[in-house]
Amino acid sequence: METMSLTRPGLAELVTGVRELTGRSATPRTTAFAVADLLRARLPSPAILTGEERLGDPAHYVGHTLHTEAAFSILAVVWRPGQETVIHDHIAWCAFGVLQGVEYETLYRLDGDHLTEIGRTAGQVGEVSGFAPPGDIHRVRNIGDGTAISLHIYGADLGAAPSSVRRVYDLPVR
């Protein structure tokens, strides 16, 4: 087990709760929703990051790994205005919550040789969601005027895996 800094405000309690939930025998989808419920109840403030970490990077969004262990990882992502991911899916379940700003997400369905947009959300501060593959194709972006910060809990050891992304989709959207 790797512990980053469990002295960050709210992180130790979150790690303990997620560890308990991931120790149960449940489907990935059930685990994602249970972790989302826990995160909703224990969503930390942006102060879980240092002032410098909260600034982000003008070149691209930044992920700060806060905790990793075999069953899960916790990352905080800082999105400056205009920053976005590519369209992608994931290697494991995920629960995420918005700590600051607004996180915009577009959901897609793979339809053979193209993607079809199936939904859009604008996650406000305090909103939490969870998902599990398959059916987790999305793009996340900050189209707002201020910096957004979100906390992501993945059902994978991202200290051992290079990324939470499984596939990138470079297909037309119809």
Secondary structure by P-SEA (a helix, b strand, c coil): cccccccccaaaaaaaaaaaaaaccccaaaaaaaaaaaaaaccccccccccccccccccbbbbbbccccccbbbbbbbbccccccccccccccbbbbbcccbbbbbbbbbcccccccccccccccccccccccccccccccccccbbbbbbbbbcccccccccccccccccccc
